[in-house]
Structure formats: structure tokens, C-alpha cells
Amino acid sequence: MSDLSAIFKAYDIRGRTDLGDLDEDAAYRIGAAFARFTGARRIAVGHDCRLSSPSLARSFHAGITSQGADVLDIGLVATDTLYFASGSYGVPGAMITASHNPPEWNGIKLCREGAAPIGVESGLLEIRDLATQHLEPAAEAGIVERVDVVGAYVEHLLRIVDPSKVGRVRVAADGGNGMAGVALPLVFARLDAELIGLYLDPDGRFPNHPADPLKPENLKDLEALMERERPDLGVAFDGDADRAFFVDDQMRPLSGSTTTALIARWFLARNPGATIVHNLIVSRAVPEIVREAGGTPVRTRVGHSFIKQVMAETGAVFGGEHSGHYYFKDNFRADSGMLAMLVLLQVISEDGRPLSELRRDVERYRQSGEINLHVADQQAAIERVSAAFGDADQDRLDGLTVSWPDRWFNLRPSNTEPVLRLNVEASTDDEVAGLVEQVSEIVKGI
């Protein structure tokens, strides 16, 4: 029997159980617990292309139906398509996926009806506890109904971004053999833009490269394609396609902060005075640009459950993270790599300048990117750093943020490993490097 405590122990704030230990028994028990927890009559379930995903999905279905609930089986889809199904049908949802992780891993992303998040503070621990119990089956089992939602999902995206406003932009897109390839050709069939596709066939072995475009080495094939084709935009999706990473016409990747700022300006031009949510480790340029565009920036902790909650509380039209997750009010406040791509296509089409010039409007500082520092005692290391910078402004919204007028850093603990994640921003690369070295030495006790 699976160890449910171990599976949930490494749960992360993106809505995923521990990816290494999930098996069919655990999937059944989590499915039953999820049905009992939500009390829903119907639950939407999708899965990615990993070799283990179909069997895990069937076990998860069986757990749900054992409790008398029906399954809306939406099949092989991207995670943002599952969120669309949850939102449009008004039902809880589950996605069998390990996102950008290795092929042999798998996991489950969960949401309440309307694609509302489930996190450690909003139901996940209750689901864990139910999954460790023996749950008596219902007197009458539920059924599994196969539902095709991909076409409706594409229509939904194109109601948010007007396809007639997207010009003849040439786009090189690397699906990474993940889930982007299910809907991407259908989207481009409705646009004047040209799709130059790479690895769009879903293949759970991920034979060409890992489906993790956050790592520069996994962008090499896309960059080679862009070198040959010279498109206006490059885009790489992660394995379950809820994240997208962008490359400009000069083959330079955009940071999540740059993309957040560009999309935020687009929304504020259409929604004057609107609220934009950003996590606390995007560039300081993001809230600056939001204010300059007449909007209200709101800072949150890192993670989808926090961003979605704050978006709901504030009525924000858009939210962005450094990690390539972009959230849209009109998309049930859920993240969508595909929708972020469509907005950028309209940004480029309407402005007329190449993306390599557009980005200059919003890039004002230098950043370190996220650096992992291994430590034995996370909290003790954080307290050493806090004491060392006692003359600076500090807050504890998420880990420790230390800031001065011209620079800042955030140091926050990983939920899943003995690591502190460091992000630094300053005016120059040398200042960034110096602050990274200083903090790293304190963390290591040097």
C-alpha cells in the first residue's frame, strides 16, 4: 500500500503531490478523498502524455466514482484546458501530470470548482487525511463520461484575445513533446500568424529534450530553429503547457518579469486603473510600470494558490510570476501559457516594433535569477542573514526580503528540499554578483 504521508509531504505550492511516489493505489485513494472532500456530483479529470498517466487517470476515476460522483473525462489535454473545464462546467478538477519533471515522475494537480486553487492552507491537508482513511463506497457508484473540451477551450481563448488583432507574426514554438501540441495548431488555424512548430507531437518519453524550458540548455533546439527561420517570436512550453517561456527576434529569452510587465501594460490600456498582481520576486520594474500605466500593483507570496486568492480578493485582471506562470481574470484567474502567448502576439502586432525593442521599455534592472543554496537549517540561515542586514528594510511575507533604494534580495525556503532560494536585483551586473556572494557566504556560515 502506498505511503500517502510521504506522497503529500513533498507537496509544493503549485498544487502538486510528490511526483516520485504516486502509483495506482495512491491515485485511487486520492481520487476517493477528493470526491469526499469536495462533495461534488461531477469532477473533471484530464491527463498528460506520460506513459503512466492513462493508468493513473483510470485509478483516479475509480476513486471518484466509488464515492458516487461522476467523472467528466476530458482526456489528453494541457493543464490550462483542465482549468477551463473546471471553470466552464463549474466543477472541481484534477490533472494527472508531472509538469516539467522527468518522464518517470507523475503527480496530481487539484482545484475546486471554477478553477479555484487548493493549497496547504485551503484543503490539501484535509484531502491527505481523508486519503489515509478507509472510505466506504457509496451505495451507487458514479459513471465516467468522456467529454471533448479542446474546441471550446480554443474558442474561449479567442474571446479573450481578438484573433483579428493578431497580424502576420511568425512564431517558432517548441512544444517539448508535451501538451501544447494538442491545441496549438487549432489556435493558429484561426490567426493570420504563422506557426513554425517543433516537437508538437505529445510523447511521454520526451525524446528530444526535457520539457523544462526554464533551463537554458532545453532552449537550444528552439534557438537553432529561430536561427534558421528568423521568426518574430519564439515560445517554449513546459510539459503540461501551463507555462510558456518567450524568446525575442534576436534570440534572447525574456524573463518572467519582462513578460509580466508587457502583458500588464496591455491589460491596463484596456482596463484603466485595474489591479495587477505580481509575486514578490519579480523585478521592481513591474510595480513601477503598473503605476505608470495607471494601475494598482499588489504584491503576493510565490505560488499559484496565493496569487489566485489575491486576484479574487482584489478583482485583479492579471497576475504574473517570475517562473513563467501568467494568470488571467477572464480565464477563471487560472494560469495559461497559451493565453500569455496570444497576448504577446497582439502586443507585437499592435505596436509594430520588434520584441527586441519593445522589451527595452520595461527592463530597468539586472537580476540574478533564482539561485539554490543548500543548507542544513533553513531558518537559522535566514536569521543569520537578517541580522547581518539589520540596517536595511526587511519583511517576511515569503521568506526574508531585504531592500534598499537601489537593490533588494529575497531568500525563501524550499518546501521540498533543504534549500534556500535566493533572488537578487540591482542596477548593474557587478552589484548583483556582489550581493549574491555576500548573502551566499552568510548562508553558508563563512
Secondary structure, DSSP 8 states (H G I E B T S, - for coil): ---HHHHHHT-BTTTB--SSS--HHHHHHHHHHHHHHH--SEEEEEE-S-TTHHHHHHHHHHHHHHTT-EEEEEEE--HHHHHHHHHHHT--EEEE--TTS-TT---EEEE-GGG-B--IIIIIHHHHHHHTS-----SS---EEE---HHHHHHHHHHHS-GGG--S-EEEEE-TTSTHHHHHHHHHTTSSSEEEEES-S--TT--SS-S-TTSGGGGHHHHHHHHHH--SEEEEE-TTSS-EEEE-TTS-B--HHHHHHHHHHHHHHHSTT-EEEEETTS-THHHHHHHHTT-EEEEE-SSHHHHHHHHHHHT-SEEE-TTS-EEEGGGTTEE-HHHHHHHHHHHHHHH-S-HHHHGGGT--SEE---EEEE-S-HHHHHHHHHHHTTTSEEE-SSSEEEEETTEEEEEEE-SSSSEEEEEEEESSHHHHHHHHHHHHHHHHT-
